[in-house]
Amino acid sequence: MSSNQYMIMFGVTEIFLSQIPDFDQIWWLSSVAAVMSFTYSIIGLALGIAKVAENGTIKGSLTGISIGAVSETQKIWKTFQALGDIAFAYSYAVVLIEIQDTLKSPPSEAKSMKKATKISIAVTTTFYMLCGCMGYAAFGDAAPGNLLTGFGFYNPFC
């Protein structure tokens, strides 16, 4: 199947879902999506740990892959730049006010949002950083873009 067919199926699904009149009533869909995301992360993390145990060694290094005449200092600096990119990826502030308006008082909306935001960002960051680090430890420079494909799973989008 070509990627165009997948895009068309996704578009048709979006059109179908946009016809649901009380979309806010299907809160369970968000829960299912969260569970699926955590399941994917846990599977990737467990397979990464198993691969490192199977290899008996960590394939990655702190300074990463060798790219010409780039020094270790430059690589570490680029790592810090990448961390800035990752931080920029948490652009949830756009919807923060809209979500805050839907919260009930007491406790205050700001207090509830601050607590929920801290917990969700901490959990999400922990899971995905662990997955990334274990994927790099398992595969080193040959780490795939989709972690599960590196463990031998079929990738239909190639």
N, CA, C and O atoms as a GROMACS GRO file, in nm:
protein
  632
    1MET      N    1   0.084  -0.118   0.000
    1MET     CA    2   0.000   0.000   0.000
    1MET      C    3   0.088   0.124   0.000
    1MET      O    4   0.185   0.132   0.076
    2SER      N    5   0.056   0.219  -0.083
    2SER     CA    6   0.135   0.342  -0.087
    2SER      C    7   0.094   0.436   0.027
    2SER      O    8  -0.010   0.417   0.089
    3SER      N    9   0.177   0.534   0.053
    3SER     CA   10   0.147   0.628   0.161
    3SER      C   11   0.024   0.712   0.128
    3SER      O   12  -0.045   0.759   0.219
    4ASN      N   13  -0.005   0.732   0.000
    4ASN     CA   14  -0.125   0.809  -0.037
    4ASN      C   15  -0.252   0.738   0.010
    4ASN      O   16  -0.346   0.804   0.056
    5GLN      N   17  -0.255   0.607   0.000
    5GLN     CA   18  -0.372   0.533   0.045
    5GLN      C   19  -0.390   0.546   0.197
    5GLN      O   20  -0.502   0.557   0.245
    6TYR      N   21  -0.279   0.543   0.271
    6TYR     CA   22  -0.288   0.561   0.416
    6TYR      C   23  -0.339   0.701   0.450
    6TYR      O   24  -0.421   0.717   0.540
    7MET      N   25  -0.293   0.802   0.377
    7MET     CA   26  -0.339   0.940   0.401
    7MET      C   27  -0.488   0.954   0.370
    7MET      O   28  -0.560   1.022   0.443
    8ILE      N   29  -0.533   0.890   0.264
    8ILE     CA   30  -0.676   0.896   0.229
    8ILE      C   31  -0.759   0.828   0.336
    8ILE      O   32  -0.863   0.879   0.376
    9MET      N   33  -0.714   0.711   0.384
    9MET     CA   34  -0.788   0.641   0.490
    9MET      C   35  -0.792   0.726   0.616
    9MET      O   36  -0.896   0.732   0.683
   10PHE      N   37  -0.682   0.792   0.650
   10PHE     CA   38  -0.678   0.879   0.767
   10PHE      C   39  -0.775   0.995   0.751
   10PHE      O   40  -0.847   1.029   0.845
   11GLY      N   41  -0.778   1.056   0.633
   11GLY     CA   42  -0.869   1.167   0.606
   11GLY      C   43  -1.015   1.125   0.616
   11GLY      O   44  -1.096   1.198   0.672
   12VAL      N   45  -1.048   1.009   0.561
   12VAL     CA   46  -1.186   0.958   0.569
   12VAL      C   47  -1.223   0.933   0.715
   12VAL      O   48  -1.335   0.963   0.757
   13THR      N   49  -1.130   0.879   0.792
   13THR     CA   50  -1.155   0.856   0.935
   13THR      C   51  -1.179   0.988   1.007
   13THR      O   52  -1.269   0.997   1.090
   14GLU      N   53  -1.100   1.091   0.976
   14GLU     CA   54  -1.120   1.223   1.038
   14GLU      C   55  -1.256   1.281   1.003
   14GLU      O   56  -1.325   1.336   1.089
   15ILE      N   57  -1.296   1.268   0.877
   15ILE     CA   58  -1.428   1.318   0.836
   15ILE      C   59  -1.538   1.245   0.912
   15ILE      O   60  -1.634   1.307   0.957
   16PHE      N   61  -1.524   1.113   0.925
   16PHE     CA   62  -1.624   1.035   1.000
   16PHE      C   63  -1.630   1.080   1.145
   16PHE      O   64  -1.739   1.103   1.198
   17LEU      N   65  -1.515   1.093   1.210
   17LEU     CA   66  -1.513   1.132   1.351
   17LEU      C   67  -1.562   1.275   1.372
   17LEU      O   68  -1.618   1.305   1.478
   18SER      N   69  -1.544   1.363   1.275
   18SER     CA   70  -1.589   1.501   1.290
   18SER      C   71  -1.741   1.512   1.286
   18SER      O   72  -1.796   1.617   1.320
   19GLN      N   73  -1.810   1.407   1.246
   19GLN     CA   74  -1.956   1.408   1.241
   19GLN      C   75  -2.020   1.370   1.375
   19GLN      O   76  -2.141   1.382   1.390
   20ILE      N   77  -1.941   1.327   1.471
   20ILE     CA   78  -1.994   1.290   1.602
   20ILE      C   79  -2.035   1.418   1.675
   20ILE      O   80  -1.950   1.504   1.699
   21PRO      N   81  -2.165   1.433   1.710
   21PRO     CA   82  -2.212   1.559   1.769
   21PRO      C   83  -2.158   1.587   1.909
   21PRO      O   84  -2.129   1.702   1.942
   22ASP      N   85  -2.144   1.486   1.991
   22ASP     CA   86  -2.098   1.505   2.129
   22ASP      C   87  -1.959   1.446   2.146
   22ASP      O   88  -1.937   1.355   2.227
   23PHE      N   89  -1.865   1.498   2.069
   23PHE     CA   90  -1.730   1.443   2.070
   23PHE      C   91  -1.665   1.457   2.208
   23PHE      O   92  -1.580   1.377   2.245
   24ASP      N   93  -1.707   1.560   2.283
   24ASP     CA   94  -1.650   1.579   2.417
   24ASP      C   95  -1.697   1.471   2.514
   24ASP      O   96  -1.641   1.458   2.623
   25GLN      N   97  -1.798   1.394   2.477
   25GLN     CA   98  -1.850   1.290   2.564
   25GLN      C   99  -1.771   1.159   2.554
   25GLN      O  100  -1.789   1.069   2.636
   26ILE      N  101  -1.686   1.147   2.455
   26ILE     CA  102  -1.609   1.023   2.440
   26ILE      C  103  -1.470   1.040   2.503
   26ILE      O  104  -1.367   1.024   2.436
   27TRP      N  105  -1.470   1.073   2.631
   27TRP     CA  106  -1.348   1.094   2.708
   27TRP      C  107  -1.262   0.968   2.710
   27TRP      O  108  -1.140   0.976   2.721
   28TRP      N  109  -1.325   0.854   2.699
   28TRP     CA  110  -1.254   0.727   2.705
   28TRP      C  111  -1.155   0.711   2.590
   28TRP      O  112  -1.057   0.638   2.601
   29LEU      N  113  -1.181   0.780   2.479
   29LEU     CA  114  -1.092   0.771   2.365
   29LEU      C  115  -0.953   0.827   2.400
   29LEU      O  116  -0.851   0.774   2.356
   30SER      N  117  -0.951   0.934   2.478
   30SER     CA  118  -0.825   0.991   2.522
   30SER      C  119  -0.752   0.894   2.615
   30SER      O  120  -0.629   0.882   2.609
   31SER      N  121  -0.826   0.826   2.700
   31SER     CA  122  -0.766   0.727   2.789
   31SER      C  123  -0.707   0.610   2.711
   31SER      O  124  -0.598   0.562   2.742
   32VAL      N  125  -0.779   0.565   2.609
   32VAL     CA  126  -0.729   0.455   2.525
   32VAL      C  127  -0.600   0.498   2.455
   32VAL      O  128  -0.505   0.420   2.448
   33ALA      N  129  -0.596   0.620   2.404
   33ALA     CA  130  -0.476   0.670   2.336
   33ALA      C  131  -0.358   0.677   2.433
   33ALA      O  132  -0.246   0.642   2.396
   34ALA      N  133  -0.382   0.722   2.556
   34ALA     CA  134  -0.274   0.729   2.655
   34ALA      C  135  -0.223   0.590   2.690
   34ALA      O  136  -0.102   0.569   2.699
   35VAL      N  137  -0.314   0.496   2.709
   35VAL     CA  138  -0.273   0.359   2.740
   35VAL      C  139  -0.192   0.299   2.624
   35VAL      O  140  -0.092   0.231   2.647
   36MET      N  141  -0.236   0.325   2.502
   36MET     CA  142  -0.163   0.274   2.385
   36MET      C  143  -0.022   0.334   2.378
   36MET      O  144   0.073   0.263   2.346
   37SER      N  145  -0.010   0.462   2.407
   37SER     CA  146   0.120   0.528   2.403
   37SER      C  147   0.214   0.469   2.508
   37SER      O  148   0.330   0.441   2.480
   38PHE      N  149   0.162   0.452   2.630
   38PHE     CA  150   0.245   0.395   2.736
   38PHE      C  151   0.281   0.250   2.706
   38PHE      O  152   0.392   0.206   2.735
   39THR      N  153   0.187   0.174   2.648
   39THR     CA  154   0.215   0.035   2.612
   39THR      C  155   0.327   0.028   2.509
   39THR      O  156   0.418  -0.053   2.522
   40TYR      N  157   0.319   0.113   2.408
   40TYR     CA  158   0.424   0.119   2.305
   40TYR      C  159   0.559   0.152   2.370
   40TYR      O  160   0.660   0.090   2.337
   41SER      N  161   0.558   0.248   2.460
   41SER     CA  162   0.682   0.288   2.527
   41SER      C  163   0.738   0.176   2.614
   41SER      O  164   0.859   0.151   2.613
   42ILE      N  165   0.651   0.109   2.687
   42ILE     CA  166   0.696   0.000   2.775
   42ILE      C  167   0.753  -0.115   2.693
   42ILE      O  168   0.855  -0.174   2.730
   43ILE      N  169   0.687  -0.148   2.581
   43ILE     CA  170   0.738  -0.255   2.494
   43ILE      C  171   0.875  -0.217   2.440
   43ILE      O  172   0.968  -0.298   2.443
   44GLY      N  173   0.889  -0.095   2.390
   44GLY     CA  174   1.018  -0.050   2.337
   44GLY      C  175   1.126  -0.049   2.444
   44GLY      O  176   1.239  -0.089   2.418
   45LEU      N  177   1.091  -0.004   2.563
   45LEU     CA  178   1.187   0.000   2.674
   45LEU      C  179   1.230  -0.140   2.713
   45LEU      O  180   1.349  -0.166   2.731
   46ALA      N  181   1.134  -0.231   2.726
   46ALA     CA  182   1.165  -0.369   2.765
   46ALA      C  183   1.250  -0.438   2.659
   46ALA      O  184   1.345  -0.509   2.692
   47LEU      N  185   1.218  -0.418   2.531
   47LEU     CA  186   1.297  -0.478   2.424
   47LEU      C  187   1.439  -0.420   2.420
   47LEU      O  188   1.534  -0.491   2.390
   48GLY      N  189   1.452  -0.290   2.450
   48GLY     CA  190   1.584  -0.228   2.456
   48GLY      C  191   1.668  -0.287   2.567
   48GLY      O  192   1.786  -0.316   2.548
   49ILE      N  193   1.609  -0.303   2.683
   49ILE     CA  194   1.680  -0.363   2.797
   49ILE      C  195   1.720  -0.507   2.763
   49ILE      O  196   1.832  -0.549   2.793
   50ALA      N  197   1.627  -0.582   2.701
   50ALA     CA  198   1.657  -0.721   2.664
   50ALA      C  199   1.770  -0.727   2.561
   50ALA      O  200   1.855  -0.816   2.568
   51LYS      N  201   1.771  -0.634   2.466
   51LYS     CA  202   1.876  -0.633   2.363
   51LYS      C  203   2.012  -0.601   2.424
   51LYS      O  204   2.113  -0.661   2.386
   52VAL      N  205   2.016  -0.506   2.517
   52VAL     CA  206   2.143  -0.473   2.585
   52VAL      C  207   2.190  -0.594   2.665
   52VAL      O  208   2.309  -0.625   2.666
   53ALA      N  209   2.098  -0.663   2.734
   53ALA     CA  210   2.134  -0.782   2.811
   53ALA      C  211   2.184  -0.893   2.718
   53ALA      O  212   2.279  -0.964   2.751
   54GLU      N  213   2.119  -0.907   2.602
   54GLU     CA  214   2.160  -1.009   2.504
   54GLU      C  215   2.299  -0.979   2.447
   54GLU      O  216   2.382  -1.069   2.434
   55ASN      N  217   2.324  -0.852   2.414
   55ASN     CA  218   2.454  -0.813   2.359
   55ASN      C  219   2.564  -0.820   2.464
   55ASN      O  220   2.680  -0.847   2.431
   56GLY      N  221   2.528  -0.797   2.589
   56GLY     CA  222   2.626  -0.796   2.696
   56GLY      C  223   2.708  -0.668   2.700
   56GLY      O  224   2.802  -0.657   2.778
   57THR      N  225   2.672  -0.570   2.617
   57THR     CA  226   2.745  -0.444   2.613
   57THR      C  227   2.652  -0.332   2.564
   57THR      O  228   2.551  -0.357   2.498
   58ILE      N  229   2.689  -0.210   2.598
   58ILE     CA  230   2.615  -0.094   2.550
   58ILE      C  231   2.682  -0.047   2.422
   58ILE      O  232   2.802  -0.019   2.422
   59LYS      N  233   2.606  -0.038   2.314
   59LYS     CA  234   2.664  -0.004   2.183
   59LYS      C  235   2.685   0.146   2.164
   59LYS      O  236   2.771   0.186   2.086
   60GLY      N  237   2.610   0.228   2.233
   60GLY     CA  238   2.623   0.373   2.217
   60GLY      C  239   2.735   0.429   2.301
   60GLY      O  240   2.792   0.359   2.385
   61SER      N  241   2.766   0.556   2.278
   61SER     CA  242   2.867   0.624   2.359
   61SER      C  243   2.818   0.766   2.389
   61SER      O  244   2.727   0.816   2.323
   62LEU      N  245   2.878   0.828   2.488
   62LEU     CA  246   2.838   0.963   2.527
   62LEU      C  247   2.861   1.064   2.415
   62LEU      O  248   2.784   1.158   2.400
   63THR      N  249   2.966   1.042   2.337
   63THR     CA  250   2.997   1.139   2.232
   63THR      C  251   2.936   1.103   2.098
   63THR      O  252   2.958   1.175   2.000
   64GLY      N  253   2.861   0.996   2.088
   64GLY     CA  254   2.786   0.964   1.967
   64GLY      C  255   2.870   0.913   1.852
   64GLY      O  256   2.980   0.861   1.872
   65ILE      N  257   2.817   0.927   1.733
   65ILE     CA  258   2.881   0.872   1.613
   65ILE      C  259   2.996   0.961   1.567
   65ILE      O  260   3.001   1.080   1.599
   66SER      N  261   3.088   0.902   1.492
   66SER     CA  262   3.200   0.980   1.439
   66SER      C  263   3.160   1.041   1.305
   66SER      O  264   3.121   0.971   1.212
   67ILE      N  265   3.170   1.173   1.297
   67ILE     CA  266   3.134   1.246   1.175
   67ILE      C  267   3.252   1.334   1.137
   67ILE      O  268   3.263   1.447   1.184
   68GLY      N  269   3.339   1.282   1.055
   68GLY     CA  270   3.452   1.361   1.008
   68GLY      C  271   3.539   1.412   1.121
   68GLY      O  272   3.578   1.337   1.211
   69ALA      N  273   3.570   1.542   1.115
   69ALA     CA  274   3.662   1.603   1.210
   69ALA      C  275   3.589   1.677   1.322
   69ALA      O  276   3.635   1.781   1.368
   70VAL      N  277   3.476   1.625   1.365
   70VAL     CA  278   3.400   1.688   1.473
   70VAL      C  279   3.456   1.638   1.606
   70VAL      O  280   3.468   1.518   1.628
   71SER      N  281   3.491   1.732   1.693
   71SER     CA  282   3.550   1.695   1.821
   71SER      C  283   3.442   1.649   1.919
   71SER      O  284   3.323   1.671   1.898
   72GLU      N  285   3.488   1.585   2.027
   72GLU     CA  286   3.395   1.539   2.130
   72GLU      C  287   3.322   1.656   2.194
   72GLU      O  288   3.204   1.646   2.227
   73THR      N  289   3.392   1.767   2.212
   73THR     CA  290   3.330   1.887   2.269
   73THR      C  291   3.217   1.938   2.181
   73THR      O  292   3.111   1.974   2.231
   74GLN      N  293   3.240   1.939   2.049
   74GLN     CA  294   3.135   1.984   1.957
   74GLN      C  295   3.015   1.890   1.961
   74GLN      O  296   2.900   1.934   1.952
   75LYS      N  297   3.040   1.760   1.974
   75LYS     CA  298   2.931   1.664   1.981
   75LYS      C  299   2.847   1.685   2.107
   75LYS      O  300   2.724   1.680   2.104
   76ILE      N  301   2.916   1.708   2.218
   76ILE     CA  302   2.843   1.731   2.344
   76ILE      C  303   2.764   1.861   2.334
   76ILE      O  304   2.650   1.867   2.381
   77TRP      N  305   2.821   1.964   2.273
   77TRP     CA  306   2.749   2.090   2.254
   77TRP      C  307   2.625   2.068   2.169
   77TRP      O  308   2.519   2.124   2.198
   78LYS      N  309   2.636   1.988   2.063
   78LYS     CA  310   2.522   1.958   1.977
   78LYS      C  311   2.416   1.878   2.054
   78LYS      O  312   2.297   1.890   2.027
   79THR      N  313   2.461   1.798   2.150
   79THR     CA  314   2.366   1.725   2.235
   79THR      C  315   2.284   1.823   2.317
   79THR      O  316   2.163   1.807   2.329
   80PHE      N  317   2.348   1.924   2.372
   80PHE     CA  318   2.275   2.026   2.448
   80PHE      C  319   2.179   2.104   2.358
   80PHE      O  320   2.069   2.140   2.401
   81GLN      N  321   2.220   2.129   2.234
   81GLN     CA  322   2.129   2.194   2.140
   81GLN      C  323   2.008   2.106   2.112
   81GLN      O  324   1.895   2.155   2.101
   82ALA      N  325   2.030   1.975   2.102
   82ALA     CA  326   1.920   1.882   2.080
   82ALA      C  327   1.824   1.883   2.198
   82ALA      O  328   1.703   1.872   2.180
   83LEU      N  329   1.878   1.896   2.319
   83LEU     CA  330   1.791   1.904   2.437
   83LEU      C  331   1.702   2.028   2.430
   83LEU      O  332   1.586   2.023   2.473
   84GLY      N  333   1.754   2.138   2.377
   84GLY     CA  334   1.672   2.257   2.355
   84GLY      C  335   1.561   2.230   2.256
   84GLY      O  336   1.448   2.277   2.273
   85ASP      N  337   1.592   2.155   2.150
   85ASP     CA  338   1.489   2.118   2.053
   85ASP      C  339   1.381   2.032   2.117
   85ASP      O  340   1.262   2.048   2.089
   86ILE      N  341   1.423   1.941   2.202
   86ILE     CA  342   1.327   1.855   2.272
   86ILE      C  343   1.237   1.940   2.362
   86ILE      O  344   1.116   1.919   2.366
   87ALA      N  345   1.296   2.034   2.434
   87ALA     CA  346   1.217   2.122   2.520
   87ALA      C  347   1.116   2.202   2.439
   87ALA      O  348   1.004   2.224   2.484
   88PHE      N  349   1.156   2.246   2.320
   88PHE     CA  350   1.067   2.322   2.233
   88PHE      C  351   0.949   2.236   2.186
   88PHE      O  352   0.843   2.288   2.154
   89ALA      N  353   0.970   2.105   2.183
   89ALA     CA  354   0.864   2.014   2.138
   89ALA      C  355   0.747   2.011   2.236
   89ALA      O  356   0.637   1.969   2.199
   90TYR      N  357   0.767   2.054   2.359
   90TYR     CA  358   0.659   2.056   2.458
   90TYR      C  359   0.579   2.185   2.443
   90TYR      O  360   0.571   2.264   2.538
   91SER      N  361   0.521   2.206   2.329
   91SER     CA  362   0.448   2.331   2.303
   91SER      C  363   0.300   2.315   2.339
   91SER      O  364   0.212   2.336   2.255
   92TYR      N  365   0.275   2.279   2.461
   92TYR     CA  366   0.138   2.259   2.508
   92TYR      C  367   0.073   2.390   2.553
   92TYR      O  368  -0.048   2.392   2.578
   93ALA      N  369   0.149   2.496   2.564
   93ALA     CA  370   0.098   2.622   2.619
   93ALA      C  371  -0.017   2.680   2.537
   93ALA      O  372  -0.096   2.758   2.589
   94VAL      N  373  -0.027   2.642   2.410
   94VAL     CA  374  -0.132   2.695   2.324
   94VAL      C  375  -0.270   2.654   2.376
   94VAL      O  376  -0.363   2.734   2.372
   95VAL      N  377  -0.284   2.532   2.423
   95VAL     CA  378  -0.414   2.484   2.469
   95VAL      C  379  -0.430   2.492   2.620
   95VAL      O  380  -0.536   2.457   2.672
   96LEU      N  381  -0.328   2.536   2.690
   96LEU     CA  382  -0.332   2.538   2.836
   96LEU      C  383  -0.446   2.623   2.889
   96LEU      O  384  -0.515   2.582   2.982
   97ILE      N  385  -0.467   2.742   2.832
   97ILE     CA  386  -0.573   2.831   2.881
   97ILE      C  387  -0.710   2.772   2.853
   97ILE      O  388  -0.800   2.782   2.936
   98GLU      N  389  -0.728   2.710   2.736
   98GLU     CA  390  -0.856   2.649   2.703
   98GLU      C  391  -0.890   2.536   2.801
   98GLU      O  392  -1.004   2.524   2.844
   99ILE      N  393  -0.791   2.456   2.835
   99ILE     CA  394  -0.814   2.347   2.930
   99ILE      C  395  -0.843   2.405   3.068
   99ILE      O  396  -0.930   2.356   3.139
  100GLN      N  397  -0.770   2.509   3.105
  100GLN     CA  398  -0.787   2.570   3.236
  100GLN      C  399  -0.928   2.626   3.253
  100GLN      O  400  -0.983   2.623   3.363
  101ASP      N  401  -0.987   2.676   3.145
  101ASP     CA  402  -1.123   2.731   3.152
  101ASP      C  403  -1.227   2.624   3.180
  101ASP      O  404  -1.335   2.657   3.230
  102THR      N  405  -1.198   2.499   3.150
  102THR     CA  406  -1.297   2.392   3.170
  102THR      C  407  -1.290   2.330   3.309
  102THR      O  408  -1.375   2.248   3.344
  103LEU      N  409  -1.191   2.368   3.390
  103LEU     CA  410  -1.176   2.309   3.523
  103LEU      C  411  -1.272   2.372   3.622
  103LEU      O  412  -1.310   2.489   3.610
  104LYS      N  413  -1.311   2.293   3.719
  104LYS     CA  414  -1.402   2.340   3.823
  104LYS      C  415  -1.322   2.390   3.943
  104LYS      O  416  -1.210   2.344   3.966
  105SER      N  417  -1.378   2.483   4.017
  105SER     CA  418  -1.317   2.531   4.140
  105SER      C  419  -1.391   2.469   4.256
  105SER      O  420  -1.504   2.425   4.233
  106PRO      N  421  -1.343   2.461   4.373
  106PRO     CA  422  -1.206   2.456   4.422
  106PRO      C  423  -1.140   2.323   4.391
  106PRO      O  424  -1.215   2.230   4.358
  107PRO      N  425  -1.014   2.302   4.399
  107PRO     CA  426  -0.911   2.404   4.414
  107PRO      C  427  -0.901   2.491   4.290
  107PRO      O  428  -0.964   2.464   4.188
  108SER      N  429  -0.822   2.595   4.300
  108SER     CA  430  -0.814   2.690   4.190
  108SER      C  431  -0.765   2.622   4.062
  108SER      O  432  -0.693   2.523   4.065
  109GLU      N  433  -0.808   2.681   3.949
  109GLU     CA  434  -0.770   2.624   3.819
  109GLU      C  435  -0.619   2.622   3.801
  109GLU      O  436  -0.562   2.526   3.750
  110ALA      N  437  -0.555   2.730   3.842
  110ALA     CA  438  -0.410   2.739   3.826
  110ALA      C  439  -0.338   2.630   3.904
  110ALA      O  440  -0.242   2.570   3.856
  111LYS      N  441  -0.386   2.603   4.026
  111LYS     CA  442  -0.324   2.501   4.109
  111LYS      C  443  -0.343   2.362   4.048
  111LYS      O  444  -0.250   2.282   4.043
  112SER      N  445  -0.464   2.335   4.001
  112SER     CA  446  -0.492   2.206   3.937
  112SER      C  447  -0.409   2.186   3.812
  112SER      O  448  -0.352   2.079   3.790
  113MET      N  449  -0.402   2.291   3.729
  113MET     CA  450  -0.326   2.281   3.604
  113MET      C  451  -0.177   2.265   3.630
  113MET      O  452  -0.110   2.189   3.560
  114LYS      N  453  -0.126   2.336   3.729
  114LYS     CA  454   0.017   2.327   3.759
  114LYS      C  455   0.053   2.184   3.802
  114LYS      O  456   0.154   2.130   3.760
  115LYS      N  457  -0.032   2.125   3.886
  115LYS     CA  458  -0.006   1.989   3.933
  115LYS      C  459  -0.017   1.890   3.818
  115LYS      O  460   0.069   1.804   3.801
  116ALA      N  461  -0.123   1.900   3.738
  116ALA     CA  462  -0.142   1.809   3.625
  116ALA      C  463  -0.030   1.823   3.523
  116ALA      O  464   0.017   1.723   3.469
  117THR      N  465   0.012   1.945   3.496
  117THR     CA  466   0.118   1.969   3.398
  117THR      C  467   0.250   1.911   3.447
  117THR      O  468   0.321   1.846   3.370
  118LYS      N  469   0.284   1.934   3.573
  118LYS     CA  470   0.410   1.881   3.627
  118LYS      C  471   0.414   1.729   3.620
  118LYS      O  472   0.514   1.671   3.579
  119ILE      N  473   0.304   1.666   3.660
  119ILE     CA  474   0.301   1.520   3.660
  119ILE      C  475   0.308   1.465   3.518
  119ILE      O  476   0.386   1.374   3.490
  120SER      N  477   0.228   1.521   3.428
  120SER     CA  478   0.224   1.468   3.291
  120SER      C  479   0.357   1.488   3.218
  120SER      O  480   0.401   1.399   3.146
  121ILE      N  481   0.419   1.603   3.235
  121ILE     CA  482   0.547   1.628   3.169
  121ILE      C  483   0.656   1.538   3.228
  121ILE      O  484   0.740   1.486   3.154
  122ALA      N  485   0.655   1.520   3.358
  122ALA     CA  486   0.756   1.434   3.421
  122ALA      C  487   0.742   1.289   3.373
  122ALA      O  488   0.842   1.225   3.340
  123VAL      N  489   0.620   1.239   3.371
  123VAL     CA  490   0.598   1.100   3.328
  123VAL      C  491   0.633   1.083   3.180
  123VAL      O  492   0.703   0.988   3.144
  124THR      N  493   0.585   1.174   3.096
  124THR     CA  494   0.611   1.164   2.952
  124THR      C  495   0.761   1.173   2.923
  124THR      O  496   0.814   1.093   2.846
  125THR      N  497   0.827   1.269   2.983
  125THR     CA  498   0.970   1.286   2.960
  125THR      C  499   1.048   1.163   3.006
  125THR      O  500   1.137   1.116   2.936
  126THR      N  501   1.014   1.112   3.122
  126THR     CA  502   1.083   0.994   3.175
  126THR      C  503   1.069   0.876   3.080
  126THR      O  504   1.168   0.812   3.045
  127PHE      N  505   0.946   0.847   3.037
  127PHE     CA  506   0.924   0.733   2.948
  127PHE      C  507   0.999   0.748   2.817
  127PHE      O  508   1.069   0.656   2.776
  128TYR      N  509   0.986   0.862   2.752
  128TYR     CA  510   1.046   0.877   2.620
  128TYR      C  511   1.198   0.890   2.625
  128TYR      O  512   1.266   0.845   2.534
  129MET      N  513   1.251   0.951   2.730
  129MET     CA  514   1.396   0.958   2.744
  129MET      C  515   1.453   0.818   2.772
  129MET      O  516   1.559   0.783   2.719
  130LEU      N  517   1.383   0.740   2.853
  130LEU     CA  518   1.428   0.603   2.878
  130LEU      C  519   1.426   0.521   2.749
  130LEU      O  520   1.519   0.445   2.722
  131CYS      N  521   1.319   0.536   2.671
  131CYS     CA  522   1.309   0.464   2.543
  131CYS      C  523   1.422   0.505   2.450
  131CYS      O  524   1.486   0.419   2.388
  132GLY      N  525   1.448   0.634   2.439
  132GLY     CA  526   1.555   0.682   2.352
  132GLY      C  527   1.691   0.634   2.398
  132GLY      O  528   1.772   0.590   2.317
  133CYS      N  529   1.717   0.644   2.527
  133CYS     CA  530   1.848   0.602   2.580
  133CYS      C  531   1.868   0.452   2.566
  133CYS      O  532   1.977   0.408   2.529
  134MET      N  533   1.765   0.373   2.595
  134MET     CA  534   1.780   0.228   2.582
  134MET      C  535   1.788   0.186   2.436
  134MET      O  536   1.858   0.090   2.404
  135GLY      N  537   1.719   0.256   2.348
  135GLY     CA  538   1.730   0.227   2.205
  135GLY      C  539   1.871   0.255   2.155
  135GLY      O  540   1.926   0.178   2.077
  136TYR      N  541   1.929   0.366   2.201
  136TYR     CA  542   2.067   0.399   2.162
  136TYR      C  543   2.166   0.301   2.224
  136TYR      O  544   2.264   0.263   2.161
  137ALA      N  545   2.140   0.261   2.348
  137ALA     CA  546   2.228   0.164   2.413
  137ALA      C  547   2.221   0.029   2.343
  137ALA      O  548   2.321  -0.043   2.335
  138ALA      N  549   2.104  -0.006   2.291
  138ALA     CA  550   2.087  -0.136   2.225
  138ALA      C  551   2.145  -0.137   2.084
  138ALA      O  552   2.204  -0.237   2.043
  139PHE      N  553   2.130  -0.027   2.009
  139PHE     CA  554   2.168  -0.027   1.868
  139PHE      C  555   2.286   0.065   1.835
  139PHE      O  556   2.346   0.052   1.728
  140GLY      N  557   2.321   0.155   1.924
  140GLY     CA  558   2.431   0.247   1.898
  140GLY      C  559   2.401   0.337   1.780
  140GLY      O  560   2.290   0.390   1.769
  141ASP      N  561   2.499   0.354   1.692
  141ASP     CA  562   2.484   0.442   1.576
  141ASP      C  563   2.378   0.393   1.477
  141ASP      O  564   2.327   0.471   1.398
  142ALA      N  565   2.346   0.265   1.482
  142ALA     CA  566   2.250   0.206   1.388
  142ALA      C  567   2.108   0.205   1.443
  142ALA      O  568   2.025   0.128   1.397
  143ALA      N  569   2.079   0.291   1.540
  143ALA     CA  570   1.945   0.297   1.598
  143ALA      C  571   1.845   0.340   1.491
  143ALA      O  572   1.867   0.441   1.424
  144PRO      N  573   1.735   0.267   1.476
  144PRO     CA  574   1.636   0.301   1.372
  144PRO      C  575   1.550   0.419   1.416
  144PRO      O  576   1.541   0.450   1.534
  145GLY      N  577   1.486   0.484   1.319
  145GLY     CA  578   1.395   0.593   1.350
  145GLY      C  579   1.274   0.545   1.428
  145GLY      O  580   1.227   0.614   1.518
  146ASN      N  581   1.223   0.428   1.394
  146ASN     CA  582   1.113   0.366   1.467
  146ASN      C  583   1.174   0.253   1.548
  146ASN      O  584   1.219   0.153   1.492
  147LEU      N  585   1.176   0.268   1.678
  147LEU     CA  586   1.248   0.177   1.766
  147LEU      C  587   1.204   0.032   1.749
  147LEU      O  588   1.289  -0.057   1.747
  148LEU      N  589   1.075   0.007   1.737
  148LEU     CA  590   1.029  -0.131   1.730
  148LEU      C  591   1.076  -0.202   1.603
  148LEU      O  592   1.090  -0.325   1.603
  149THR      N  593   1.101  -0.129   1.495
  149THR     CA  594   1.148  -0.194   1.372
  149THR      C  595   1.289  -0.248   1.389
  149THR      O  596   1.328  -0.341   1.318
  150GLY      N  597   1.365  -0.193   1.479
  150GLY     CA  598   1.501  -0.242   1.504
  150GLY      C  599   1.503  -0.378   1.570
  150GLY      O  600   1.604  -0.448   1.564
  151PHE      N  601   1.393  -0.416   1.631
  151PHE     CA  602   1.386  -0.546   1.699
  151PHE      C  603   1.329  -0.654   1.608
  151PHE      O  604   1.298  -0.764   1.653
  152GLY      N  605   1.315  -0.623   1.479
  152GLY     CA  606   1.271  -0.724   1.383
  152GLY      C  607   1.124  -0.718   1.350
  152GLY      O  608   1.075  -0.807   1.280
  153PHE      N  609   1.051  -0.619   1.397
  153PHE     CA  610   0.910  -0.608   1.364
  153PHE      C  611   0.895  -0.554   1.222
  153PHE      O  612   0.978  -0.476   1.176
  154TYR      N  613   0.792  -0.596   1.155
  154TYR     CA  614   0.766  -0.554   1.017
  154TYR      C  615   0.726  -0.408   1.013
  154TYR      O  616   0.644  -0.364   1.094
  155ASN      N  617   0.783  -0.332   0.920
  155ASN     CA  618   0.751  -0.191   0.904
  155ASN      C  619   0.680  -0.172   0.770
  155ASN      O  620   0.747  -0.172   0.667
  156PRO      N  621   0.547  -0.156   0.769
  156PRO     CA  622   0.474  -0.147   0.643
  156PRO      C  623   0.493  -0.015   0.569
  156PRO      O  624   0.448  -0.003   0.455
  157PHE      N  625   0.559   0.083   0.630
  157PHE     CA  626   0.570   0.215   0.567
  157PHE      C  627   0.701   0.232   0.491
  157PHE      O  628   0.730   0.343   0.445
  158CYS      N  629   0.781   0.128   0.476
  158CYS     CA  630   0.908   0.139   0.402
  158CYS      C  631   0.884   0.144   0.254
  158CYS      O  632   0.979   0.153   0.176
   0.00000   0.00000   0.00000
